[in-house]
């Protein structure tokens, strides 16, 4: 067994275990921390797959910014210890059964349709495959319009988040404020 | 090298776990985190195929998915905060005002 396969198996085990732990832990803070572990392993998978730029973006955007936002909101609301109250008793076993069916289906389709080819080794393809330079060139030539639309999307999301989280009685307070 | 089918299988497992989390958990924030897990599983499949076909288009698409996920998280968490302010709970079973 070569070292890369061994590394893959260990990381896959960590990824699946952390995802399971995220589902199982009753404290939302622990769930968020397990998800950060999961995102970290996925970043290492990106490195193994020859995508260093995406690996760094994964660490900074996902494991960094997004999860900090999650942790911030969990702590702000103080809602980390939500008791798991089931109103539908049959839902959980049914969900697990359907999840198993989905998994078997997906794996079956993937493994029968693809001829399970080996990945080309990194030397075969371009040496700067997945580097920030290569991604940036593609992004600013072929994908320029989607890239610009992304900036509008982020602006809209920012405005939306501000509007949604604003106190509704701001107007009232401004009216009550003495001149 | 690790065969691409291994990565695809791992991606399928992670996606299923995310879907399971959406179905099982009642905490809106944990449901949200499960959606992020599903997005990441799809991203992993994208990068694996991008490596298999030696084409960077898959990686650029993952970049866009990350951007959309960031926007989605910002708006979604603002929604959760607004709901919590009104209902003092983020249990999705109690968010049933629109029920007919």
Interface residues (C-beta under 8 A of the other chain):
Chain A: X4 X5 X8 X12 X15 X16 X19 X20 X22 X23 X28 X31 X32 X35 X38 X39 X42 X45 X46 X48 X49 X50 X51 X53 X54 X57 X58 X61 X62 X65 X66 X69 X70 X73 X74 X76 X77 X79 X82 X84 X85 X86 X87 X91 X92 X95 X96 X98 X99 X100 X102 X103 X106 X107 X110 X111 X114 X116 X117 X118 X119 X120 X121 X124 X125 X126 X129 X130 X134 X135 X138 X139 X142 X143 X146 X150 X153 X154 X156 X157 X158 X160 X161 X162 X164 X165
Chain B: X1 X2 X3 X4 X5 X6 X7 X8 X9 X10 X12 X13 X14 X15 X16 X17 X18 X19 X20 X21 X23 X24 X25 X26 X27 X29 X30 X32 X33 X34 X36 X37 X40 X43 X44 X47 X48 X50 X51 X52 X54 X56 X57 X59 X60 X62 X63 X64 X66 X67 X68 X69 X70 X71 X72 X73 X74 X75 X77 X78 X79 X80 X81 X82 X84 X89 X90 X91 X93
